[in-house]
Amino acid sequence: MNIQFDSFEMIETFNCSIQKLFNAFTDPAIKQEWFAGGAHSTTHDTNHYSLDSRVGGKEVFQFTLNHNTPVPGLKISMESECLVRIDEQLLIFQSRMASNNQNLSATTETFQFYIDAGKAVVKLTQQGTYLEGADGPQMRKNGFAQLFTDLRTYIGG
């Protein structure tokens, strides 16, 4: 079995309050707009999205890839559990991605929130294990870059 391990960090600055940025990650309606309906909307159809960002709460995102992908019809399920939440400072999620009842990856995402030069900043640190059939670390980095672009568009800065 081919297994890959990877860690990466991304730091993104937004022209908004720290509260608005933190809410974009913790409010179910807001996150669904930029996350489930944002970055991925040209490549998938959302089957289900839910978010409970309290400690012990789950985020579930189930979608089907469409004709704009190399594998139209492929069903993907992502499920995360919130391990740590310190309002407007820190979120830690442990996540699993699967397709056709086969685990593809297990990751830990740490989101640190802070103010720098009057702007809201989020620092993502992801540690991942990618199993046979997974998209791999580079695709995951690219995905987060697109998500942050869509979040910036959604927030307006």
C-alpha positions as CSV (number, residue, x, y, z in Angstrom):
1,M,0.0,0.0,0.0
2,N,1.3,3.4,-0.9
3,I,1.1,5.9,2.0
4,Q,2.2,9.5,1.9
5,F,2.7,11.8,4.9
6,D,2.8,15.6,4.6
7,S,2.6,18.8,6.6
8,F,2.2,22.3,5.4
9,E,1.4,25.8,6.6
10,M,-0.5,28.6,4.9
11,I,-0.9,32.1,6.2
12,E,-3.7,34.3,4.8
13,T,-4.5,37.9,5.7
14,F,-8.0,39.3,5.3
15,N,-9.3,42.9,5.5
16,C,-12.0,42.3,8.1
17,S,-12.4,41.9,11.8
18,I,-11.1,38.8,13.5
19,Q,-14.7,38.0,14.6
20,K,-15.9,38.0,11.0
21,L,-13.1,35.7,9.9
22,F,-13.6,33.3,12.8
23,N,-17.4,33.3,12.1
24,A,-16.6,32.3,8.5
25,F,-15.2,29.0,9.9
26,T,-17.8,28.4,12.6
27,D,-21.2,29.7,11.4
28,P,-22.8,26.8,9.4
29,A,-24.7,29.1,7.0
30,I,-21.7,31.2,6.3
31,K,-19.2,28.3,5.9
32,Q,-21.6,26.5,3.6
33,E,-21.7,29.5,1.2
34,W,-18.0,29.9,0.7
35,F,-16.8,26.3,1.4
36,A,-19.4,23.8,0.2
37,G,-20.9,26.2,-2.4
38,G,-17.8,28.2,-3.1
39,A,-14.5,26.8,-4.2
40,H,-15.9,23.4,-5.2
41,S,-19.1,24.5,-6.8
42,T,-17.8,24.2,-10.4
43,T,-16.5,20.7,-9.8
44,H,-19.2,19.0,-7.7
45,D,-22.8,18.8,-6.6
46,T,-23.3,19.0,-2.9
47,N,-25.3,16.1,-1.5
48,H,-25.1,17.2,2.2
49,Y,-23.4,19.8,4.3
50,S,-23.6,20.4,8.0
51,L,-21.4,22.0,10.7
52,D,-21.4,21.9,14.5
53,S,-18.2,23.8,15.4
54,R,-18.5,23.2,19.2
55,V,-15.9,20.9,20.7
56,G,-17.0,17.3,19.9
57,G,-19.2,18.6,17.0
58,K,-19.0,17.3,13.5
59,E,-18.6,18.9,10.1
60,V,-19.9,16.6,7.3
61,F,-19.6,17.4,3.6
62,Q,-20.8,14.8,1.0
63,F,-20.6,15.6,-2.7
64,T,-20.5,14.1,-6.1
65,L,-17.8,15.1,-8.7
66,N,-19.3,16.4,-11.9
67,H,-18.3,16.5,-15.6
68,N,-15.7,19.2,-14.9
69,T,-13.5,16.6,-13.2
70,P,-11.5,13.6,-14.5
71,V,-13.9,11.3,-12.5
72,P,-17.5,12.4,-12.9
73,G,-19.9,10.6,-10.6
74,L,-17.3,9.8,-7.9
75,K,-18.9,10.3,-4.5
76,I,-16.7,11.8,-1.8
77,S,-17.4,12.1,1.9
78,M,-15.5,14.3,4.3
79,E,-16.1,14.2,8.1
80,S,-14.4,16.2,10.7
81,E,-14.6,16.5,14.5
82,C,-13.8,19.7,16.3
83,L,-11.2,18.9,18.9
84,V,-10.3,22.4,20.2
85,R,-12.1,25.7,20.0
86,I,-11.0,29.0,21.5
87,D,-13.2,31.7,20.1
88,E,-11.5,34.1,17.7
89,Q,-8.1,32.4,18.4
90,L,-8.0,28.7,17.6
91,L,-9.8,25.8,15.9
92,I,-8.4,22.2,15.6
93,F,-10.3,19.6,13.5
94,Q,-9.5,16.0,12.9
95,S,-10.7,14.9,9.5
96,R,-11.3,11.9,7.3
97,M,-12.0,11.7,3.6
98,A,-13.5,8.6,2.0
99,S,-14.9,7.4,-1.3
100,N,-16.9,4.3,-2.0
101,N,-16.4,3.2,1.7
102,Q,-12.7,3.4,1.3
103,N,-10.7,5.8,3.5
104,L,-8.5,8.1,1.5
105,S,-6.9,10.4,4.1
106,A,-6.8,11.3,7.7
107,T,-5.7,14.9,8.6
108,T,-5.5,17.3,11.4
109,E,-6.1,21.0,10.5
110,T,-5.1,23.7,13.0
111,F,-6.5,27.2,12.3
112,Q,-4.9,30.0,14.4
113,F,-6.6,33.4,14.2
114,Y,-4.8,36.7,15.1
115,I,-4.5,40.3,14.2
116,D,-1.4,41.7,12.4
117,A,-1.1,45.3,11.3
118,G,-4.8,45.8,11.9
119,K,-5.9,42.9,9.6
120,A,-7.3,39.5,10.5
121,V,-5.0,36.5,9.9
122,V,-5.6,32.8,9.7
123,K,-2.7,30.4,9.9
124,L,-3.5,26.9,8.7
125,T,-1.2,24.0,9.7
126,Q,-2.3,20.7,8.2
127,Q,-0.7,17.3,9.0
128,G,-1.9,14.5,6.8
129,T,-1.7,10.9,6.0
130,Y,-2.8,10.0,2.4
131,L,-3.7,6.4,1.7
132,E,-3.9,4.6,-1.6
133,G,-6.3,6.4,-4.0
134,A,-6.1,9.8,-2.2
135,D,-5.6,13.1,-4.1
136,G,-2.3,13.6,-2.3
137,P,-0.7,16.5,-0.4
138,Q,-0.1,18.8,-3.4
139,M,-3.8,18.6,-4.5
140,R,-4.8,19.3,-0.9
141,K,-2.6,22.4,-0.7
142,N,-4.0,23.6,-4.0
143,G,-7.5,23.0,-2.7
144,F,-6.9,25.1,0.4
145,A,-5.4,27.9,-1.7
146,Q,-8.6,27.9,-3.8
147,L,-10.7,27.8,-0.6
148,F,-8.9,30.8,0.8
149,T,-9.3,32.7,-2.5
150,D,-13.1,32.0,-2.4
151,L,-13.2,33.0,1.3
152,R,-11.5,36.3,0.4
153,T,-14.0,36.9,-2.3
154,Y,-16.9,36.1,0.1
155,I,-15.6,38.3,2.9
156,G,-14.7,41.1,0.5
157,G,-11.0,41.5,1.3
